[in-house]
């Protein structure tokens, strides 16, 4: 009877440690999944914002109602990625959006970065020096 109880106790301890590890992993995955969903939401909003300034970092917090009460935020930057060889108004250029999302996991700050690209039509003011091309030299 004592041997059976000892074996059962060892088995229960092993199961409990496995369950606690699985619970920690599930909580960590939940926070990563929430951050990924928030990043997708914010990236979609930023890609649709045609008035976002180029070569300027913008940042903000996420609503605590969306984060489950966890402190989280974002920082984004839009820059020119590619121009046509002979740029003229009405041609397409390519912008790059970089979004860094961060959140607090206990005392530690975690983050990851997303990149996206979007086309845009060149305007006359884009083709003047200092007109928002982000350091791209014109011929």
Secondary structure as UniProt FT lines:
FT   HELIX           2..48
FT   TURN            50..51
FT   STRAND          58..61
FT   HELIX           64..67
FT   TURN            68..69
FT   STRAND          72..82
FT   TURN            85..86
FT   TURN            89..90
FT   STRAND          92..105
FT   TURN            106..107
FT   STRAND          108..121
FT   HELIX           124..127
FT   TURN            129..130
//
